[in-house]
């Protein structure tokens, strides 16, 4: 293999990994914003501080810390996936005119649908969180995720 070709392959792989890492970090940041929004909804609807995050505990122990850690981990992974998907579709003519934050909102809605399907297998997951609250925070997550990924792309 010629040295020039090897450099191109490494650079291309590096770019994909940069996008994946950017998506991961954007996902974590959007997940933090989502968690704050969820807790604010909980406080407004009469829950104690931390109660909404405790409902995210995948083991059903109602631990705020476990719920928060699980939520942030999943948010980061979903952000990584969004970053890679966005890299694949951004060159499509029909999608190039759509703002990235709006693509993020659509992605957030898709994640809501997926979460509803997956939690039907776990009696503890998301227990006691209304669908309207879940819809609101998934829209927030998607918008923030898309905005952050788009902002990073414009800067880089």
Backbone as JSON Lines, residues from 0, in Angstrom:
{"i":0,"aa":"X","n":[0.85,-1.17,0.0],"ca":[0.0,0.0,0.0],"c":[0.9,1.23,0.0]}
{"i":1,"aa":"X","n":[0.57,2.17,-0.83],"ca":[1.35,3.41,-0.93],"c":[1.13,4.26,0.31]}
{"i":2,"aa":"X","n":[2.17,4.98,0.74],"ca":[2.04,5.79,1.94],"c":[0.87,6.78,1.88]}
{"i":3,"aa":"X","n":[0.62,7.36,0.71],"ca":[-0.48,8.32,0.57],"c":[-1.83,7.67,0.84]}
{"i":4,"aa":"X","n":[-2.0,6.44,0.36],"ca":[-3.26,5.74,0.57],"c":[-3.47,5.42,2.04]}
{"i":5,"aa":"X","n":[-2.39,5.01,2.71],"ca":[-2.5,4.69,4.13],"c":[-2.92,5.94,4.92]}
{"i":6,"aa":"X","n":[-2.33,7.08,4.58],"ca":[-2.67,8.31,5.27],"c":[-4.14,8.65,5.08]}
{"i":7,"aa":"X","n":[-4.66,8.47,3.88],"ca":[-6.07,8.75,3.63],"c":[-6.97,7.86,4.47]}
{"i":8,"aa":"X","n":[-6.62,6.59,4.58],"ca":[-7.45,5.67,5.34],"c":[-7.45,6.05,6.82]}
{"i":9,"aa":"X","n":[-6.31,6.38,7.35],"ca":[-6.22,6.75,8.75],"c":[-6.98,8.05,9.01]}
{"i":10,"aa":"X","n":[-6.83,9.02,8.11],"ca":[-7.52,10.29,8.28],"c":[-9.02,10.09,8.22]}
{"i":11,"aa":"X","n":[-9.52,9.27,7.28],"ca":[-10.96,9.01,7.17],"c":[-11.49,8.35,8.42]}
{"i":12,"aa":"X","n":[-10.74,7.39,8.97],"ca":[-11.17,6.71,10.19],"c":[-11.15,7.68,11.36]}
{"i":13,"aa":"X","n":[-10.13,8.56,11.38],"ca":[-10.05,9.55,12.45],"c":[-11.23,10.49,12.42]}
{"i":14,"aa":"X","n":[-11.65,10.87,11.24],"ca":[-12.8,11.77,11.13],"c":[-14.07,11.11,11.67]}
{"i":15,"aa":"X","n":[-14.28,9.85,11.34],"ca":[-15.45,9.13,11.86],"c":[-15.37,9.01,13.38]}
{"i":16,"aa":"X","n":[-14.18,8.76,13.9],"ca":[-14.05,8.65,15.35],"c":[-14.24,10.01,16.01]}
{"i":17,"aa":"X","n":[-13.78,11.08,15.37],"ca":[-14.02,12.42,15.91],"c":[-15.51,12.71,15.97]}
{"i":18,"aa":"X","n":[-16.23,12.35,14.92],"ca":[-17.68,12.57,14.88],"c":[-18.36,11.73,15.96]}
{"i":19,"aa":"X","n":[-17.91,10.5,16.13],"ca":[-18.49,9.63,17.16],"c":[-18.27,10.23,18.55]}
{"i":20,"aa":"X","n":[-17.07,10.7,18.82],"ca":[-16.75,11.29,20.13],"c":[-17.54,12.58,20.32]}
{"i":21,"aa":"X","n":[-17.63,13.4,19.27],"ca":[-18.44,14.63,19.37],"c":[-19.89,14.29,19.67]}
{"i":22,"aa":"X","n":[-20.42,13.27,19.0],"ca":[-21.79,12.84,19.26],"c":[-21.96,12.32,20.68]}
{"i":23,"aa":"X","n":[-20.99,11.56,21.15],"ca":[-21.04,11.04,22.52],"c":[-21.09,12.18,23.53]}
{"i":24,"aa":"X","n":[-20.2,13.16,23.37],"ca":[-20.16,14.29,24.3],"c":[-21.42,15.15,24.2]}
{"i":25,"aa":"X","n":[-21.9,15.35,22.97],"ca":[-23.15,16.11,22.79],"c":[-24.31,15.35,23.43]}
{"i":26,"aa":"X","n":[-24.3,14.02,23.31],"ca":[-25.34,13.2,23.92],"c":[-25.34,13.3,25.43]}
{"i":27,"aa":"X","n":[-24.15,13.29,26.03],"ca":[-24.05,13.44,27.49],"c":[-24.57,14.81,27.91]}
{"i":28,"aa":"X","n":[-24.14,15.86,27.19],"ca":[-24.6,17.22,27.54],"c":[-26.12,17.34,27.37]}
{"i":29,"aa":"X","n":[-26.65,16.82,26.28],"ca":[-28.1,16.87,26.05],"c":[-28.83,16.03,27.11]}
{"i":30,"aa":"X","n":[-28.2,14.94,27.54],"ca":[-28.78,14.11,28.59],"c":[-28.85,14.83,29.92]}
{"i":31,"aa":"X","n":[-27.86,15.65,30.2],"ca":[-27.88,16.45,31.44],"c":[-29.02,17.46,31.37]}
{"i":32,"aa":"X","n":[-29.16,18.12,30.21],"ca":[-30.25,19.09,30.05],"c":[-31.59,18.37,30.17]}
{"i":33,"aa":"X","n":[-31.69,17.18,29.59],"ca":[-32.92,16.39,29.67],"c":[-33.23,16.02,31.13]}
{"i":34,"aa":"X","n":[-32.22,15.63,31.88],"ca":[-32.41,15.26,33.28],"c":[-32.89,16.46,34.1]}
{"i":35,"aa":"X","n":[-32.31,17.62,33.84],"ca":[-32.75,18.83,34.54],"c":[-34.2,19.14,34.19]}
{"i":36,"aa":"X","n":[-34.54,19.04,32.9],"ca":[-35.93,19.29,32.49],"c":[-36.88,18.29,33.15]}
{"i":37,"aa":"X","n":[-36.48,17.04,33.22],"ca":[-37.31,16.01,33.85],"c":[-37.53,16.31,35.33]}
{"i":38,"aa":"X","n":[-36.46,16.71,36.0],"ca":[-36.57,17.04,37.42],"c":[-37.45,18.29,37.63]}
{"i":39,"aa":"X","n":[-37.33,19.27,36.74],"ca":[-38.18,20.46,36.85],"c":[-39.65,20.1,36.67]}
{"i":40,"aa":"X","n":[-39.94,19.23,35.71],"ca":[-41.31,18.75,35.53],"c":[-41.78,18.05,36.8]}
{"i":41,"aa":"X","n":[-40.91,17.24,37.37],"ca":[-41.26,16.54,38.61],"c":[-41.56,17.49,39.74]}
{"i":42,"aa":"X","n":[-40.74,18.52,39.9],"ca":[-40.97,19.49,40.97],"c":[-42.28,20.25,40.77]}
{"i":43,"aa":"X","n":[-42.56,20.62,39.51],"ca":[-43.8,21.35,39.21],"c":[-45.03,20.47,39.45]}
{"i":44,"aa":"X","n":[-44.89,19.18,39.21],"ca":[-46.03,18.27,39.39],"c":[-46.1,17.66,40.78]}
{"i":45,"aa":"X","n":[-45.24,18.11,41.7],"ca":[-45.36,17.69,43.09],"c":[-44.42,16.59,43.55]}
{"i":46,"aa":"X","n":[-43.5,16.17,42.72],"ca":[-42.52,15.15,43.14],"c":[-41.4,15.81,43.92]}
{"i":47,"aa":"X","n":[-40.76,15.05,44.77],"ca":[-39.6,15.57,45.49],"c":[-38.39,15.57,44.56]}
{"i":48,"aa":"X","n":[-37.39,16.38,44.92],"ca":[-36.19,16.47,44.1],"c":[-35.52,15.1,44.02]}
{"i":49,"aa":"X","n":[-35.2,14.67,42.83],"ca":[-34.54,13.39,42.59],"c":[-35.5,12.25,42.31]}
{"i":50,"aa":"X","n":[-36.78,12.47,42.55],"ca":[-37.75,11.38,42.38],"c":[-37.88,10.95,40.93]}
{"i":51,"aa":"X","n":[-37.86,11.91,40.01],"ca":[-38.0,11.56,38.59],"c":[-36.79,10.77,38.1]}
{"i":52,"aa":"X","n":[-35.6,11.18,38.52],"ca":[-34.39,10.45,38.13],"c":[-34.38,9.06,38.75]}
{"i":53,"aa":"X","n":[-34.9,8.94,39.95],"ca":[-34.96,7.63,40.61],"c":[-35.82,6.66,39.8]}
{"i":54,"aa":"X","n":[-36.79,7.19,39.09],"ca":[-37.65,6.34,38.25],"c":[-36.93,5.81,37.03]}
{"i":55,"aa":"X","n":[-35.76,6.34,36.75],"ca":[-34.96,5.86,35.62],"c":[-34.01,4.74,36.02]}
{"i":56,"aa":"X","n":[-34.01,4.38,37.3],"ca":[-33.15,3.3,37.79],"c":[-33.57,2.0,37.11]}
{"i":57,"aa":"X","n":[-32.69,1.42,36.29],"ca":[-33.09,0.22,35.54],"c":[-33.33,-1.0,36.42]}
{"i":58,"aa":"X","n":[-32.8,-1.0,37.64],"ca":[-32.98,-2.14,38.52],"c":[-34.21,-2.06,39.39]}
{"i":59,"aa":"X","n":[-34.89,-0.92,39.35],"ca":[-36.1,-0.77,40.12],"c":[-35.87,-0.44,41.59]}
{"i":60,"aa":"X","n":[-34.64,-0.1,41.97],"ca":[-34.34,0.2,43.37],"c":[-34.7,1.64,43.74]}
{"i":61,"aa":"X","n":[-35.15,2.41,42.76],"ca":[-35.51,3.82,42.96],"c":[-34.35,4.65,43.5]}
{"i":62,"aa":"X","n":[-33.17,4.38,42.98],"ca":[-31.98,5.14,43.36],"c":[-31.78,6.29,42.39]}
{"i":63,"aa":"X","n":[-31.74,7.5,42.92],"ca":[-31.52,8.68,42.08],"c":[-30.17,8.59,41.38]}
{"i":64,"aa":"X","n":[-29.15,8.16,42.1],"ca":[-27.8,8.06,41.51],"c":[-27.78,7.02,40.4]}
{"i":65,"aa":"X","n":[-28.35,5.84,40.64],"ca":[-28.39,4.81,39.6],"c":[-29.18,5.29,38.38]}
{"i":66,"aa":"X","n":[-30.3,5.94,38.63],"ca":[-31.12,6.45,37.53],"c":[-30.37,7.49,36.72]}
{"i":67,"aa":"X","n":[-29.69,8.4,37.4],"ca":[-28.93,9.44,36.7],"c":[-27.79,8.83,35.89]}
{"i":68,"aa":"X","n":[-27.03,7.92,36.49],"ca":[-25.9,7.31,35.79],"c":[-26.36,6.51,34.57]}
{"i":69,"aa":"X","n":[-27.44,5.75,34.74],"ca":[-27.97,4.98,33.61],"c":[-28.44,5.92,32.5]}
{"i":70,"aa":"X","n":[-29.11,6.98,32.89],"ca":[-29.63,7.95,31.92],"c":[-28.48,8.62,31.15]}
{"i":71,"aa":"X","n":[-27.45,9.05,31.85],"ca":[-26.32,9.72,31.19],"c":[-25.59,8.75,30.26]}
{"i":72,"aa":"X","n":[-25.42,7.51,30.69],"ca":[-24.75,6.51,29.83],"c":[-25.54,6.28,28.55]}
{"i":73,"aa":"X","n":[-26.83,6.1,28.68],"ca":[-27.67,5.87,27.5],"c":[-27.7,7.11,26.62]}
{"i":74,"aa":"X","n":[-27.77,8.28,27.22],"ca":[-27.77,9.53,26.46],"c":[-26.5,9.68,25.63]}
{"i":75,"aa":"X","n":[-25.37,9.31,26.21],"ca":[-24.11,9.38,25.48],"c":[-24.07,8.42,24.31]}
{"i":76,"aa":"X","n":[-24.55,7.21,24.52],"ca":[-24.57,6.22,23.43],"c":[-25.5,6.68,22.32]}
{"i":77,"aa":"X","n":[-26.68,7.17,22.68],"ca":[-27.61,7.67,21.66],"c":[-27.02,8.88,20.93]}
{"i":78,"aa":"X","n":[-26.26,9.7,21.63],"ca":[-25.59,10.83,20.99],"c":[-24.54,10.37,19.99]}
{"i":79,"aa":"X","n":[-23.78,9.36,20.37],"ca":[-22.78,8.78,19.47],"c":[-23.46,8.28,18.19]}
{"i":80,"aa":"X","n":[-24.56,7.56,18.35],"ca":[-25.29,7.03,17.19],"c":[-25.82,8.18,16.34]}
{"i":81,"aa":"X","n":[-26.35,9.23,16.96],"ca":[-26.85,10.37,16.19],"c":[-25.72,11.02,15.4]}
{"i":82,"aa":"X","n":[-24.57,11.2,16.04],"ca":[-23.43,11.81,15.34],"c":[-23.04,11.02,14.1]}
{"i":83,"aa":"X","n":[-22.98,9.7,14.23],"ca":[-22.63,8.86,13.07],"c":[-23.72,8.86,12.01]}
{"i":84,"aa":"X","n":[-24.97,8.78,12.44],"ca":[-26.08,8.83,11.48],"c":[-26.1,10.17,10.75]}
{"i":85,"aa":"X","n":[-25.88,11.23,11.48],"ca":[-25.87,12.55,10.86],"c":[-24.76,12.65,9.82]}
{"i":86,"aa":"X","n":[-23.61,12.07,10.13],"ca":[-22.5,12.06,9.16],"c":[-22.93,11.35,7.87]}
{"i":87,"aa":"X","n":[-23.68,10.28,8.01],"ca":[-24.12,9.51,6.84],"c":[-25.17,10.25,6.01]}
{"i":88,"aa":"X","n":[-26.07,10.98,6.65],"ca":[-27.18,11.57,5.92],"c":[-27.01,13.04,5.56]}
{"i":89,"aa":"X","n":[-26.04,13.71,6.12],"ca":[-25.93,15.15,5.89],"c":[-25.64,15.51,4.44]}
{"i":90,"aa":"X","n":[-25.08,14.59,3.69],"ca":[-24.79,14.88,2.29],"c":[-25.99,14.67,1.37]}
{"i":91,"aa":"X","n":[-27.07,14.11,1.9],"ca":[-28.26,13.89,1.09],"c":[-28.91,15.23,0.77]}
{"i":92,"aa":"X","n":[-29.19,15.46,-0.47],"ca":[-29.71,16.75,-0.92],"c":[-30.98,17.14,-0.16]}
{"i":93,"aa":"X","n":[-31.89,16.21,0.0],"ca":[-33.16,16.52,0.64],"c":[-33.0,16.91,2.11]}
{"i":94,"aa":"X","n":[-31.98,16.39,2.77],"ca":[-31.77,16.67,4.19],"c":[-30.83,17.84,4.43]}
{"i":95,"aa":"X","n":[-30.12,18.28,3.41],"ca":[-29.13,19.33,3.61],"c":[-29.78,20.66,4.01]}
{"i":96,"aa":"X","n":[-31.04,20.87,3.66],"ca":[-31.73,22.12,3.99],"c":[-32.39,22.07,5.38]}
{"i":97,"aa":"X","n":[-32.45,20.9,5.97],"ca":[-33.11,20.74,7.28],"c":[-32.12,21.11,8.38]}
{"i":98,"aa":"X","n":[-32.52,22.01,9.3],"ca":[-31.61,22.36,10.4],"c":[-31.28,21.12,11.25]}
{"i":99,"aa":"X","n":[-30.06,21.06,11.73],"ca":[-29.62,19.89,12.49],"c":[-30.45,19.74,13.77]}
{"i":100,"aa":"X","n":[-30.82,20.85,14.4],"ca":[-31.63,20.74,15.62],"c":[-32.97,20.07,15.33]}
{"i":101,"aa":"X","n":[-33.52,20.31,14.13],"ca":[-34.79,19.69,13.78],"c":[-34.62,18.19,13.52]}
{"i":102,"aa":"X","n":[-33.5,17.82,12.91],"ca":[-33.18,16.39,12.77],"c":[-33.05,15.76,14.16]}
{"i":103,"aa":"X","n":[-32.48,16.51,15.09],"ca":[-32.36,16.03,16.47],"c":[-33.72,15.83,17.12]}
{"i":104,"aa":"X","n":[-34.66,16.72,16.85],"ca":[-36.01,16.58,17.4],"c":[-36.66,15.31,16.87]}
{"i":105,"aa":"X","n":[-36.51,15.07,15.56],"ca":[-37.05,13.83,14.97],"c":[-36.4,12.62,15.61]}
{"i":106,"aa":"X","n":[-35.1,12.69,15.82],"ca":[-34.36,11.61,16.47],"c":[-34.87,11.41,17.9]}
{"i":107,"aa":"X","n":[-35.12,12.5,18.62],"ca":[-35.66,12.41,19.96],"c":[-37.02,11.7,19.99]}
{"i":108,"aa":"X","n":[-37.86,12.0,19.0],"ca":[-39.16,11.32,18.9],"c":[-38.97,9.84,18.62]}
{"i":109,"aa":"X","n":[-38.02,9.52,17.77],"ca":[-37.72,8.11,17.48],"c":[-37.25,7.4,18.76]}
{"i":110,"aa":"X","n":[-36.42,8.07,19.53],"ca":[-35.95,7.49,20.79],"c":[-37.1,7.28,21.77]}
{"i":111,"aa":"X","n":[-38.06,8.19,21.77],"ca":[-39.23,8.03,22.64],"c":[-39.99,6.77,22.27]}
{"i":112,"aa":"X","n":[-40.18,6.57,20.98],"ca":[-40.89,5.36,20.51],"c":[-40.11,4.11,20.92]}
{"i":113,"aa":"X","n":[-38.8,4.14,20.71],"ca":[-37.96,3.0,21.08],"c":[-38.02,2.75,22.59]}
{"i":114,"aa":"X","n":[-37.96,3.83,23.37],"ca":[-37.99,3.66,24.83],"c":[-39.31,3.06,25.28]}
{"i":115,"aa":"X","n":[-40.4,3.45,24.64],"ca":[-41.7,2.89,25.0],"c":[-41.76,1.4,24.68]}
{"i":116,"aa":"X","n":[-41.17,1.02,23.56],"ca":[-41.15,-0.4,23.2],"c":[-40.26,-1.2,24.16]}
{"i":117,"aa":"X","n":[-39.08,-0.67,24.46],"ca":[-38.15,-1.39,25.33],"c":[-38.64,-1.47,26.77]}
{"i":118,"aa":"X","n":[-39.26,-0.42,27.25],"ca":[-39.7,-0.44,28.64],"c":[-40.93,-1.32,28.85]}
{"i":119,"aa":"X","n":[-41.55,-1.74,27.79],"ca":[-42.67,-2.67,27.95],"c":[-42.18,-4.03,28.48]}
{"i":120,"aa":"X","n":[-40.87,-4.27,28.38],"ca":[-40.28,-5.51,28.87],"c":[-39.73,-5.38,30.29]}
{"i":121,"aa":"X","n":[-39.69,-4.16,30.83],"ca":[-39.14,-3.91,32.15],"c":[-40.2,-3.19,32.99]}
{"i":122,"aa":"X","n":[-40.74,-3.86,33.96],"ca":[-41.84,-3.29,34.74],"c":[-41.43,-2.07,35.55]}
{"i":123,"aa":"X","n":[-40.13,-1.88,35.8],"ca":[-39.68,-0.77,36.62],"c":[-39.35,0.48,35.81]}
{"i":124,"aa":"X","n":[-38.94,0.29,34.57],"ca":[-38.42,1.41,33.78],"c":[-39.49,2.46,33.52]}
{"i":125,"aa":"X","n":[-39.14,3.68,33.77],"ca":[-39.97,4.86,33.5],"c":[-41.32,4.83,34.22]}
{"i":126,"aa":"X","n":[-41.42,4.0,35.23],"ca":[-42.67,3.87,35.97],"c":[-43.05,5.2,36.63]}
{"i":127,"aa":"X","n":[-44.27,5.62,36.41],"ca":[-44.76,6.83,37.06],"c":[-44.41,8.12,36.35]}
{"i":128,"aa":"X","n":[-43.85,8.06,35.16],"ca":[-43.57,9.27,34.39],"c":[-44.6,9.33,33.27]}
{"i":129,"aa":"X","n":[-45.34,10.41,33.2],"ca":[-46.4,10.52,32.21],"c":[-45.82,10.57,30.79]}
{"i":130,"aa":"X","n":[-46.64,10.14,29.84],"ca":[-46.21,10.18,28.44],"c":[-45.93,11.61,28.0]}
{"i":131,"aa":"X","n":[-46.73,12.55,28.45],"ca":[-46.53,13.96,28.08],"c":[-45.17,14.45,28.59]}
{"i":132,"aa":"X","n":[-44.82,14.07,29.8],"ca":[-43.51,14.45,30.34],"c":[-42.39,13.82,29.54]}
{"i":133,"aa":"X","n":[-42.55,12.54,29.2],"ca":[-41.52,11.86,28.4],"c":[-41.39,12.49,27.02]}
{"i":134,"aa":"X","n":[-42.52,12.84,26.43],"ca":[-42.5,13.51,25.12],"c":[-41.74,14.82,25.22]}
{"i":135,"aa":"X","n":[-42.06,15.62,26.22],"ca":[-41.41,16.93,26.38],"c":[-39.9,16.79,26.53]}
{"i":136,"aa":"X","n":[-39.46,15.88,27.39],"ca":[-38.01,15.79,27.64],"c":[-37.27,15.15,26.46]}
{"i":137,"aa":"X","n":[-37.93,14.27,25.71],"ca":[-37.29,13.72,24.51],"c":[-37.16,14.78,23.42]}
{"i":138,"aa":"X","n":[-38.13,15.68,23.32],"ca":[-38.02,16.79,22.38],"c":[-36.87,17.71,22.77]}
{"i":139,"aa":"X","n":[-36.74,17.96,24.07],"ca":[-35.63,18.78,24.57],"c":[-34.3,18.1,24.26]}
{"i":140,"aa":"X","n":[-34.2,16.81,24.58],"ca":[-32.96,16.07,24.32],"c":[-32.59,16.16,22.84]}
{"i":141,"aa":"X","n":[-33.54,15.88,21.97],"ca":[-33.25,15.87,20.54],"c":[-32.84,17.24,20.02]}
{"i":142,"aa":"X","n":[-33.54,18.28,20.46],"ca":[-33.2,19.64,20.01],"c":[-31.8,20.05,20.47]}
{"i":143,"aa":"X","n":[-31.5,19.78,21.72],"ca":[-30.17,20.14,22.26],"c":[-29.09,19.31,21.58]}
{"i":144,"aa":"X","n":[-29.33,18.02,21.4],"ca":[-28.36,17.15,20.74],"c":[-28.09,17.63,19.32]}
{"i":145,"aa":"X","n":[-29.15,17.88,18.56],"ca":[-28.98,18.36,17.19],"c":[-28.26,19.7,17.14]}
{"i":146,"aa":"X","n":[-28.63,20.6,18.03],"ca":[-27.99,21.91,18.06],"c":[-26.5,21.79,18.36]}
{"i":147,"aa":"X","n":[-26.16,20.95,19.33],"ca":[-24.74,20.77,19.69],"c":[-23.95,20.13,18.56]}
{"i":148,"aa":"X","n":[-24.51,19.1,17.94],"ca":[-23.81,18.44,16.82],"c":[-23.65,19.41,15.67]}
{"i":149,"aa":"X","n":[-24.69,20.18,15.36],"ca":[-24.62,21.16,14.27],"c":[-23.65,22.28,14.58]}
{"i":150,"aa":"X","n":[-23.63,22.7,15.82],"ca":[-22.71,23.76,16.24],"c":[-21.26,23.3,16.09]}
{"i":151,"aa":"X","n":[-21.01,22.07,16.48],"ca":[-19.65,21.51,16.38],"c":[-19.23,21.41,14.93]}
{"i":152,"aa":"X","n":[-20.18,21.02,14.07],"ca":[-19.85,20.9,12.65],"c":[-19.53,22.26,12.05]}
{"i":153,"aa":"X","n":[-20.29,23.28,12.41],"ca":[-20.03,24.63,11.88],"c":[-18.68,25.16,12.38]}
{"i":154,"aa":"X","n":[-18.32,24.81,13.63],"ca":[-17.07,25.29,14.2],"c":[-15.86,24.54,13.65]}
{"i":155,"aa":"X","n":[-16.07,23.26,13.31],"ca":[-14.95,22.41,12.9],"c":[-14.84,22.32,11.46]}
